[in-house]
C-alpha cells in the first residue's frame, strides 16, 4: 500500500501508521507522529531502531510500505528516487545498495 495524502490537519507534518518493510523485516512499524510549526523533536534509539529509515521516509528518499501522511510539509516531499552523484556522496548520505554478483 502506498501512503495517501489526506486533507490538511493544520499540522506541519502528520503521519499515521507509517510502516517500512524490507522483505519480512519491519524497519519501522506503524509510527504515528505529529509536528506543529515551531516544535522541536529528537529521534533517539539504539542502532537498528529505524531512526534513519523514518527520516528517509519523511524526506521521500524511501517509499513507505504503508501509512498516511498529511500536513503542509508532506507536499514538499519528492516522489522521485534519489540518485547520488557518486558512491562517496551516497555513503555520506547513508544511502546503501547491496549488489548481487
KEKE-3310 file (N, C-alpha, C; in steps of 0.2 Angstrom, whole numbers, plus 5000, padded with zeros to 4 digits):
npx = (5004:5003:5008:4995:4989:4980:4967:4973:4978:4982:4993:5011:5017:5010:5009:5002:5003:5014:5024:5038:5044:5057:5059:5054:5056:5052:5057:5052:5037:5021:5021:5016:5016:5016:5019:5020:5020:5035:5039:5051:5059:5066:5075:5078:5087:5093:5106:5100:5086:5078:5078:5085:5078:5065:5067:5072:5060:5051:5057:5056:5066:5065:5052:5037:5030:5018:5004:4999:5001:5001:4998:5007:5020:5021:5018:5030:5038:5048:5044:5052:5065:5081:5096:5112:5127:5139:5148:5154:5146:5134:5137:5140:5128:5121:5115:5113:5117:5116:5124:5121:5131)
npy = (4994:5011:5027:5039:5055:5065:5077:5093:5095:5105:5104:5104:5093:5077:5060:5044:5028:5025:5014:5003:4990:4979:4966:4953:4960:4972:4988:5000:5001:5005:5020:5034:5051:5068:5085:5101:5118:5127:5118:5107:5092:5076:5061:5047:5032:5015:5007:5002:5004:5011:5024:5032:5026:5031:5045:5045:5041:5051:5062:5058:5049:5036:5025:5023:5007:5007:5017:5034:5051:5068:5086:5102:5101:5088:5089:5094:5084:5074:5063:5057:5045:5046:5050:5049:5058:5052:5037:5041:5052:5046:5037:5046:5051:5041:5031:5016:5002:4985:4975:4961:4948)
npz = (5000:4996:5003:5007:5003:5013:5019:5024:5041:5048:5055:5053:5049:5048:5052:5051:5056:5049:5040:5036:5027:5024:5015:5025:5036:5048:5048:5052:5061:5060:5064:5072:5071:5075:5070:5074:5069:5074:5084:5091:5088:5093:5088:5096:5099:5099:5089:5073:5076:5068:5065:5055:5044:5046:5045:5032:5025:5028:5021:5008:5002:5004:5000:5009:5015:5020:5027:5031:5026:5030:5030:5029:5026:5020:5007:5002:5000:4989:4976:4967:4964:4973:4967:4969:4965:4966:4973:4985:4989:4991:5001:5011:5014:5019:5011:5004:4994:4991:4980:4969:4965)
capx = (5000:5007:5005:4990:4989:4974:4966:4977:4975:4984:5000:5016:5018:5007:5009:4999:5004:5020:5027:5043:5046:5062:5057:5049:5059:5049:5062:5048:5031:5015:5024:5012:5020:5013:5024:5017:5025:5039:5041:5057:5058:5073:5074:5083:5086:5099:5107:5095:5080:5074:5078:5087:5073:5060:5069:5072:5053:5049:5060:5055:5071:5062:5044:5034:5026:5011:5003:4996:5005:4997:5001:5010:5027:5021:5018:5036:5042:5050:5042:5057:5071:5087:5102:5118:5132:5145:5147:5155:5140:5129:5139:5139:5120:5119:5112:5117:5115:5119:5124:5121:5135)
capy = (5000:5017:5032:5043:5062:5067:5084:5096:5095:5111:5102:5105:5086:5072:5053:5039:5021:5024:5007:5001:4983:4976:4959:4951:4964:4979:4993:5005:4998:5009:5025:5040:5057:5075:5090:5108:5124:5129:5112:5104:5085:5072:5054:5043:5025:5011:5006:4997:5005:5013:5032:5034:5024:5035:5051:5044:5041:5058:5066:5055:5045:5029:5025:5019:5001:5009:5023:5040:5057:5074:5092:5106:5098:5082:5091:5096:5078:5072:5056:5054:5042:5050:5047:5052:5059:5047:5032:5044:5056:5041:5035:5052:5052:5034:5028:5010:4997:4979:4972:4954:4946)
capz = (5000:4996:5008:5004:5005:5016:5020:5029:5048:5051:5057:5048:5047:5052:5049:5055:5055:5044:5040:5031:5027:5020:5015:5031:5042:5049:5050:5055:5061:5062:5068:5072:5073:5073:5071:5073:5067:5080:5088:5090:5090:5093:5087:5100:5099:5098:5082:5070:5079:5062:5065:5048:5040:5047:5042:5024:5023:5029:5016:5002:5000:5004:4999:5014:5013:5021:5031:5029:5028:5028:5033:5024:5024:5016:5000:4999:4999:4982:4974:4963:4968:4974:4963:4971:4960:4967:4978:4991:4991:4993:5008:5016:5015:5022:5006:5003:4990:4990:4973:4969:4959)
cpx = (5005:5004:5000:4990:4981:4973:4971:4974:4978:4991:5005:5017:5014:5007:5006:5001:5009:5024:5032:5045:5052:5062:5052:5051:5055:5054:5058:5041:5026:5017:5018:5016:5016:5018:5020:5022:5028:5041:5047:5057:5065:5071:5080:5082:5093:5100:5102:5088:5075:5074:5080:5081:5067:5061:5069:5065:5050:5051:5059:5060:5069:5055:5042:5030:5019:5010:5000:5000:5000:5000:5005:5016:5026:5020:5025:5041:5043:5047:5047:5063:5077:5092:5108:5123:5137:5143:5149:5150:5135:5131:5138:5132:5117:5114:5116:5114:5119:5118:5124:5126:5136)
cpy = (5006:5022:5036:5050:5063:5074:5087:5097:5101:5110:5103:5098:5082:5065:5049:5032:5020:5018:5006:4994:4982:4969:4957:4955:4970:4984:4998:5002:5003:5015:5031:5046:5064:5080:5097:5113:5126:5124:5109:5096:5081:5065:5051:5036:5021:5010:5001:4999:5008:5021:5034:5032:5029:5042:5051:5044:5048:5063:5063:5051:5038:5029:5020:5013:5003:5015:5029:5046:5063:5080:5096:5104:5092:5083:5093:5090:5076:5065:5053:5051:5047:5046:5051:5053:5054:5042:5036:5049:5052:5039:5040:5053:5046:5031:5022:5006:4991:4976:4965:4952:4939)
cpz = (5000:5001:5004:5007:5007:5017:5025:5036:5051:5054:5051:5045:5051:5049:5054:5052:5049:5045:5034:5032:5022:5020:5021:5037:5042:5052:5054:5055:5064:5067:5067:5075:5070:5075:5069:5072:5074:5085:5086:5093:5090:5092:5091:5099:5098:5090:5079:5072:5073:5062:5058:5043:5040:5044:5034:5021:5023:5023:5009:4999:4999:5004:5005:5012:5015:5026:5027:5031:5026:5031:5027:5021:5020:5009:4997:4998:4991:4981:4969:4967:4968:4970:4965:4965:4960:4972:4985:4993:4994:5000:5013:5018:5018:5017:5003:4998:4990:4983:4974:4963:4959)
residu = (UNK:UNK:UNK:UNK:UNK:UNK:UNK:UNK:UNK:UNK:UNK:UNK:UNK:UNK:UNK:UNK:UNK:UNK:UNK:UNK:UNK:UNK:UNK:UNK:UNK:UNK:UNK:UNK:UNK:UNK:UNK:UNK:UNK:UNK:UNK:UNK:UNK:UNK:UNK:UNK:UNK:UNK:UNK:UNK:UNK:UNK:UNK:UNK:UNK:UNK:UNK:UNK:UNK:UNK:UNK:UNK:UNK:UNK:UNK:UNK:UNK:UNK:UNK:UNK:UNK:UNK:UNK:UNK:UNK:UNK:UNK:UNK:UNK:UNK:UNK:UNK:UNK:UNK:UNK:UNK:UNK:UNK:UNK:UNK:UNK:UNK:UNK:UNK:UNK:UNK:UNK:UNK:UNK:UNK:UNK:UNK:UNK:UNK:UNK:UNK:UNK)
# end
